[in-house]
Structures are given as C-alpha cells and as structure tokens.
C-alpha cells in the first residue's frame, strides 16, 4: 500500500539508524547534519512567513521576507549598500588592526614581565570597567565626529578582549617548557618566539575572535550616535523612516560579513594549532 | 684511570623550602663525589628531595648552604656542561623532532648544526623521524627525542629525573638498555633518579640511597657487577635485598658479598 515511507517515517528511520548503527555512512551523516543544522532556521522562516501572511503583525514592525529581499536588492541597485559596507568595513578593519597590534604587544609584555603587568594593569582595568558606550561621548568630544573618533571607539573596544586573552595565554605557558628553556640558556628572543608565543596562540585566537565581535558592535554604536554613512547609520536612518525592511536587510548583511570574518579567523586558528592533539 | 678533571663534587649541601611560612628542610648535608664518566643511581621515596638535588646540580634551583663544583668550577646557573631529562618529555609540541633537538644549539654554522642533529637523532634510534611532531610519537620515542635534545650540546653531566617513569614496563626496560648504550658511546657522567630499585641496580655503578624528610644520604652501595647485568642473578638479588631493607627497616645482618 505504501509506495514511499512518509517524511515522518523517514526521519524516524534515520534516527533509529543513529541509535543502532555505530558507524553511520558519510552520506547518512551529511543528511543528518542538514537535518540537524537546518531544523531551527527553517522553523524560524516558516514562523516568519506565517506571521506576515496571516497579518498577525503589522507590516511596519515585521516586514515579510520578500520585502526584506526586495529592500536588499534596492539598496544594491541604488549604490547605498556597497557604499555602506565599504565605509563600515574600512572603519572596522582600521580600528581592529590598531587593537590587534596594541593588544598583542601589551598582552605579550604584561604576560611575560610581572613588573610590566603591575605598571599597566590598574590603568587598563580602570578604563575597561567603564563601558565602551559610556566612553563614546567623551571620545566624540575629543576627536570630533569624523573618521578618527570611530576608529578610536572601535580600537578601544576590541583592544581589551585581545589584551586579556593574550596575557592569559602567555601566563599559561607550561612551566615545564620554561624550565627546559632555562636549562638550555636560550636567547630572550627565542624564548618568546619558540616558547611563549606558540604556546599562547590558542588563547590569542580566542581573543582575536572576541575582539572582532566587539569591533562590529562598536562600529554600529558609533555610527548610530554620530555618523552620516555606514551600515549602522543606515539602520538608524531607516528606523526613523519606518523602513523596517531596509533595517533588517542591513542587519543581515552585518551578520553575514561578521560570520565570514569570524570564519576566516577560525580557520587561521585551526591552521596554527595543528600541533595540538585535540 | 679517570682524571679528576671533570668530577662533580657536592659539599655540605643543604636546602630549605618555605612552605606556608614554615621552613622545611628538603636536603641536609649532602656530600657527594662523582667521578667523570660514572653512572650514578639515586633511589628514595617520593619527596625525599632527590629531584631537588638534581635541579640544584642543573642550576635550576638555588641552595642555602654548601658548594657544588664540576671540575673545580663552581656551578650556580644552568650551563651547557649539564643536561637534564625529565619524567615528561617536555618536547615543544609545535616544533618537529629536528627543531626540538636543536633547541639549545647556538653559535654554530648551519652545516655543523645539521651534523650534530643528525648524529644525535641517530644515537637515540630516531632516524627517519626528523620531521615528525611530538604528538605523532609514542611515549618511548618522545623520551628518546628529549634525550637527544639534552645531549646535543655534549654536556659533561646528564641528569635524569625519573626519565622512564611515564612509560609502560616493557618500554621502560627497553629504554634502560638504550640509555646504557648511549652512555657507553658518549661516556657522559650520568646521574639518574628513580624509585625503581631494579632500574637503579641495573644501571648504576653506585647506588645512592636517600632518606626523606629531611633528604640525606643514607648509604652509598657500589654495584660491581659486569654489564650487561642479569636481573635474575644471585648477586643482583643480594643487592636488591640490601636496598629493600634500607627502606623497609628489617633488622637483619647481611653477608657482604662481592663477586
């Protein structure tokens, strides 16, 4: 009677395959992954479509998916999307680069030298305890509403995760390796190059990923408060114009770019951690 | 006749540690005279200070009272003339075997470095594994690489702190034979700390029995058996029993028996 098992039955059969089968085939794993990873996103899309089709929410608050897509295409066609992405991305990359250089330098210094740690830690901790958003008005007062203040805001925000994780990574260098280094009387440069730094890399990469997340958060905040260009500005501007479709389209773009950058760092981390037995 | 040129002499060595604001005497009045090229085993309970003694000789730990000299020169900081092998291999996981072995090599031309690396990798039987990473090696192989690293600078004294403790029993016996081979080839003075009595007898020319808390030298037992030694021979057993009674305080008069 049944020509094809129903979708539900297929799902059940696959589930029982995981329970009974200790070595699922790779094609099974592929479909299993698609099912597992895709379940919630598909559910969200279904709920979204249902809510908008049945007019549960007004269009101004929750635009239909189609409208978001249309807004996205429009933004590309009128050139604003490319311009916004370029402006925001440039700011992020500039600020993030400063944060990386300063964070890694101070982190290494304070991780290796106890004295350096004592000298800098109180000031850094003090600055860090004041939330980045609370710093924005002062930074704008000092550096104006131009590009410089945005870069400073982003750099300041991204600096601390990188700093703390670098210090942590260096401090956690196993004492056994330091003893071997002492035994062999290796040069200070080699001590850093061959012992402290490679050992700290896993923590350093965690810091780099966290710092990037903060950099994106800061660019949106800085652009909402004092800017006339960029993705953050566009989100705020479209809110004023009740264009929730443009707003959501820009948010998705930010999330997408952020994910790609995070993926790049994750892959770099994997490449540099090949020696770790996971 | 071995010259006294590179003898390791320890005089009146004492060392205290400060633990929770209390002075704990870890080593008390250690006196040792180790001839060049000797193989010394040190046996004792955990915590008797034998590892601390090795680290003091290596220059990693300072001491309160006493004198440590090698060939007349006072030893204070680590130096090329002393190498050390630990219980964990402590190979840097991000460096290949080759780079690990050459870790302490400085002021040498590239060709000289390559030759030293190749010689020592060959010495420990790791030929072919130059470009392997530590996580790809077995425990025994990794420890061999560590030994190669410690010998790369041709030290006069090699200190071994329970070097085979982390290996399984069969590999341990294999490594004991290997270290004897290396010793016979390189003629480095070897000082080995172990809690394995059989290992101490198998390897050492003399066995230093240490008591604990505070660590002192209880007795020095010469082992005058020819190598390779038979672990099940009568003489081996006699010495084993002698050391046993040192640790387990059986009151018995032992016949001193030398071959």
Interface residues (C-beta under 8 A of the other chain):
Chain A: X176 X177 X179 X180 X182 X183 X184 X185 X186 X187 X194 X195 X198 X199 X275 X276 X277
Chain B: X58 X59 X60 X78 X79 X80 X83 X84 X86 X88 X90 X92 X93 X94 X95 X103 X104 X106 X133 X134 X135 X153
